[in-house]
Amino acid sequence: MVKISPSILSADFSRLCDEIKFCEKGGADMLHLDVMDGHFVPNITFGPVVIKSIRKCTKLPFDAHLMIERPDKYIKDFVNAGSDIITVHREIKISIKNVLRKIHNYGAEAGIAINPETPFERVKDYMDRVEYILIMSVHPGFSGQSFIEDTLDKIREAREYIDSESLEVKIAVDGGVKQHNAKRIIDAGADILVAASAIFRGNVEDNIRKFKEIA
């Protein structure tokens, strides 16, 4: 079953706990937490303090998507704050192998993310070290961008490789995911749909249910 992972980046932060409850009622499977440092991407969002404060609002799994230059310095903080999955970018300038090992050492599941311009080939060697691959279908940093159609080929490539190697790696797709393109993304091989504005604009519960019906 394809999972729906609302990205709280588009939620109303003045009532974040209520927004998360709406996600639960709608049937969300997990929550996507976009962490940006203003260096790796040109935007700043939130950190472990916010994650810790919302951990008490729900039992849904948290996927902390670290769009930061030095995730190795903060993995312990994000795990202690309540993150179940830590996703880091292949494009960081430090050893990705060491970062993934550190994530597992702290007891979290590991994900590896790739930007639209990064080929799947660059993460093949790490597929046996992660539980998730996050394929970015927009350029990271801001919500509300349009889905990059070429990403579908990358999803298919990842699906084919994971299946051929009998790996237990889930494919998540993040960026421009809407109800009108969800089926094509799923058909390409996605296991998890990450959606922000498509969920938090309008009725959150209804939007999630519509995604679930498509899935």
Secondary structure in CASP SS format (residue, H / E / C, confidence):
PFRMAT SS
TARGET T0000
AUTHOR 0000-0000-0000
METHOD secondary structure of the structure
MODEL  1
M C 1.00
V C 1.00
K E 1.00
I E 1.00
S E 1.00
P E 1.00
S E 1.00
I H 1.00
L H 1.00
S H 1.00
A C 1.00
D C 1.00
F H 1.00
S H 1.00
R H 1.00
L H 1.00
C H 1.00
D H 1.00
E H 1.00
I H 1.00
K H 1.00
F H 1.00
C H 1.00
E H 1.00
K H 1.00
G H 1.00
G C 1.00
A C 1.00
D C 1.00
M C 1.00
L E 1.00
H E 1.00
L E 1.00
D E 1.00
V E 1.00
M E 1.00
D E 1.00
G C 1.00
H C 1.00
F C 1.00
V C 1.00
P C 1.00
N C 1.00
I E 1.00
T C 1.00
F C 1.00
G C 1.00
P H 1.00
V H 1.00
V H 1.00
I H 1.00
K H 1.00
S H 1.00
I H 1.00
R H 1.00
K C 1.00
C C 1.00
T C 1.00
K C 1.00
L C 1.00
P C 1.00
F E 1.00
D E 1.00
A E 1.00
H E 1.00
L E 1.00
M E 1.00
I C 1.00
E C 1.00
R C 1.00
P H 1.00
D H 1.00
K H 1.00
Y C 1.00
I H 1.00
K H 1.00
D H 1.00
F H 1.00
V H 1.00
N H 1.00
A H 1.00
G C 1.00
S C 1.00
D C 1.00
I E 1.00
I E 1.00
T E 1.00
V E 1.00
H E 1.00
R C 1.00
E C 1.00
I C 1.00
K C 1.00
I C 1.00
S C 1.00
I H 1.00
K H 1.00
N H 1.00
V H 1.00
L H 1.00
R H 1.00
K H 1.00
I H 1.00
H H 1.00
N H 1.00
Y C 1.00
G C 1.00
A C 1.00
E E 1.00
A E 1.00
G E 1.00
I E 1.00
A E 1.00
I E 1.00
N C 1.00
P C 1.00
E C 1.00
T C 1.00
P C 1.00
F H 1.00
E H 1.00
R H 1.00
V H 1.00
K H 1.00
D H 1.00
Y H 1.00
M H 1.00
D H 1.00
R H 1.00
V C 1.00
E C 1.00
Y E 1.00
I E 1.00
L E 1.00
I E 1.00
M E 1.00
S C 1.00
V C 1.00
H C 1.00
P C 1.00
G C 1.00
F C 1.00
S C 1.00
G C 1.00
Q C 1.00
S C 1.00
F C 1.00
I C 1.00
E C 1.00
D C 1.00
T H 1.00
L H 1.00
D H 1.00
K H 1.00
I H 1.00
R H 1.00
E H 1.00
A H 1.00
R H 1.00
E H 1.00
Y H 1.00
I H 1.00
D H 1.00
S H 1.00
E C 1.00
S C 1.00
L C 1.00
E C 1.00
V C 1.00
K E 1.00
I E 1.00
A E 1.00
V E 1.00
D E 1.00
G C 1.00
G C 1.00
V C 1.00
K C 1.00
Q C 1.00
H C 1.00
N C 1.00
A H 1.00
K H 1.00
R H 1.00
I H 1.00
I H 1.00
D H 1.00
A H 1.00
G C 1.00
A C 1.00
D C 1.00
I E 1.00
L E 1.00
V E 1.00
A E 1.00
A C 1.00
S H 1.00
A H 1.00
I H 1.00
F H 1.00
R C 1.00
G C 1.00
N C 1.00
V H 1.00
E H 1.00
D H 1.00
N H 1.00
I H 1.00
R H 1.00
K H 1.00
F H 1.00
K H 1.00
E H 1.00
I H 1.00
A C 1.00
END
